Amino acid sequence: MGIGVLRKYRDYLPVTEDTPLLSLGEGDTPLVRSNRLGPELGCEDLYFKLEGCNPTGSFKDRGMVVAMAKALEQGSVAVMCASTGNTSASAAAYSAYCNLPAFVLIPKGEVALGKLAQAMAYGARILMVDGNFDVALKLVRIFTEKHAITLVNSVNPHRLEGQKTAAFEVVDVLGDAPDYLFIPVGNAGNITAYWRGFREYYQAGCCNALPKMMGFQAEGAAPIVRGAPVAHPQTIASAIRIGNPASWKSAVEARDSSGGVIDMVSDDEILEAYRLLASREGIFGEPASAASLAGLLKHHRQGLDLRGKRVVCVITGSGLKDPDLAVSSVAAHTIEVKPTLEAVEEVTLSLVS
Ligand SMILES: *Cc1c(COP(=O)(O)O)cnc(C)c1O
């Protein structure tokens, strides 16, 4: 049963007697063992953490439930966030569940259709900003400093507290931390949260090792890799189209203290991984999610030896979030047939042996 992260991991979270233990069933997402790609890469122990299985289809729910619970506990009257889409979908859902109004600022024309549909359906007040995510986030930060409305972007510390529970789950299932954790990097909150989760579990004696954190930005939106903010970030992976990550420093800290890397992958590499994930593993993640697998493939090509290693790729959000891209980027096997048995037999039987 989905009891939610607040109940399941309350001892590790900022839960007091007054914190409402809300849940839409977030967390407890599947860790699926690779059936085809892992063996092809010489890695018998490759897993995908399916964060698209959260209530709104991305890992954002883990942090949002904590941020919302704390907002309620503190008597907040409304919440606000800037979003490339998934944060607004999540804020909108929990706001509907809690009856706390949500204002979401999204970059006009840059949010994937599924995410926009979610914010609309859940009834958030949507403010379309004529600017990119970084501009919207700056606005929200200034606004929430001035007004008594709770900021629920990942600069709200409760967000990362909730998100670290994904690392706990990985350890709970595997019995220890993996050798490598591959993860997409946008605003860099999630890599920060996972690292914190692994370290806290390590300190609590729940695991005996720590993973190397392998973070991946998109080539056109790779400020951490390039060492400077990117004014006009560009990539098909809209969830990581961020030019000035809020958690930049802590992501670098996670990289350095884990002995990992933060690298970049091209849109072509992201799309290749996106297609492979769906067509070879049966896992449909959104493009940004595929940056983790794209990173794994890139480093494998460059000689990273995965034999005997335990590897987790975080698949951060559902492929259904971005249906336009799915339809336009995949050469689908569609065949037109007449509505007769003979016509169906003719195109089918020759394809199976
Ligand atoms: C938010 C998001 C990311 C990026 O996570 P950060 O914490 O911003 O680095 C990656 N993939 C998906 C699907 C997301 O929603």
The ligand as a Gaussian input file, in Angstrom:
#p B3LYP/6-31G(d) Opt

LIG

0 1
 C       12.865000      18.360000     -12.523000
 C       13.253000      17.281000     -13.446000
 C       14.594000      16.990000     -13.744000
 C       15.738000      17.798000     -13.207000
 O       15.884000      17.690000     -11.814000
 P       16.677000      18.829000     -11.041000
 O       16.415000      18.570000      -9.617000
 O       16.080000      20.129000     -11.502000
 O       18.104000      18.719000     -11.422000
 C       14.877000      15.922000     -14.569000
 N       13.897000      15.178000     -15.116000
 C       12.603000      15.434000     -14.856000
 C       11.576000      14.561000     -15.489000
 C       12.238000      16.479000     -14.027000
 O       10.935000      16.718000     -13.798000

